[in-house]
Amino acid sequence: MDTSIAFKVTGRVQGVGFRAFVRQTASQFGLSGWVKNNADGSVSGIAEGDHGMLKGFLEQVKIGNRWSSVEGLLEQAQKYRGDFKSFEIRY
């Protein structure tokens, strides 16, 4: 079953290749959506796809890449709309 989730990641997640890591991870899990930096130093986005794949994706996002330091991950279920064809970095 396809699901959509909004997420916000806090910690050292800007200037460390974190958005590219999130995009690559989402692609590996076959998800679509987007990720962007926020003015407060956090990173947020929306990911859509298979519920099980989303869970695996979020587990990897919690770990982060080797240059990041994830302190928190907030998740909020969204109504699935299938709006995204790929996973992109937004600016």
C-alpha positions in Angstrom: 0.0 0.0 0.0 1.4 3.4 -1.0 1.8 6.0 1.8 3.0 9.5 2.0 5.0 11.0 4.9 6.3 14.5 5.7 9.6 14.5 7.7 11.8 17.0 9.4 15.4 16.2 10.5 17.3 18.2 13.0 21.0 18.2 14.0 24.1 18.8 11.8 22.3 18.2 8.5 23.2 21.2 6.4 26.5 21.6 4.5 27.3 17.9 4.9 25.8 16.4 1.8 22.7 15.3 3.7 20.1 16.3 1.1 22.0 14.3 -1.6 22.2 11.4 0.9 18.4 11.6 1.4 17.7 11.7 -2.3 20.0 8.7 -3.0 18.5 6.7 -0.1 14.9 7.5 -1.4 15.9 6.3 -4.9 17.3 3.1 -3.5 14.0 2.4 -1.8 12.0 3.3 -4.9 10.4 6.4 -3.3 9.4 9.7 -4.8 9.1 13.2 -3.2 11.5 16.0 -2.3 13.9 17.3 0.4 15.1 20.8 1.2 17.1 22.9 3.7 15.1 25.1 6.1 16.2 28.5 7.4 16.4 27.1 11.0 19.2 24.6 10.0 16.9 21.6 9.7 16.0 19.6 6.6 12.5 18.7 5.6 10.7 16.8 2.9 8.0 14.5 1.7 8.4 10.9 0.7 5.9 8.7 -1.0 5.8 5.0 -1.8 5.4 1.6 -0.4 4.8 1.7 3.4 7.5 -0.9 4.1 10.0 0.9 2.0 9.2 4.2 3.7 10.0 2.6 7.1 13.3 1.4 5.8 14.0 4.9 4.3 13.3 6.6 7.6 15.6 4.3 9.5 18.4 5.2 7.2 17.6 8.9 7.4 17.8 8.6 11.3 21.3 7.3 10.9 22.4 9.9 8.3 25.5 10.0 6.3 29.0 9.9 7.7 29.4 13.7 7.9 26.0 14.4 9.5 24.8 14.1 13.0 21.0 13.5 13.2 19.5 14.7 16.5 15.9 14.3 15.8 13.4 13.0 13.1 9.8 14.1 13.2 7.4 12.2 10.9 3.8 13.0 10.0 1.6 10.8 7.8 0.1 12.6 4.9 -2.7 11.6 2.5 -1.1 9.8 -0.4 -1.6 11.7 -3.7 1.0 10.3 -6.0 2.1 13.8 -7.1 5.8 13.0 -7.5 7.5 11.2 -10.4 11.0 11.1 -8.8 12.8 12.3 -5.7 14.3 15.8 -6.0 16.3 18.3 -4.0 14.5 21.6 -3.7 16.2 24.9 -3.2 
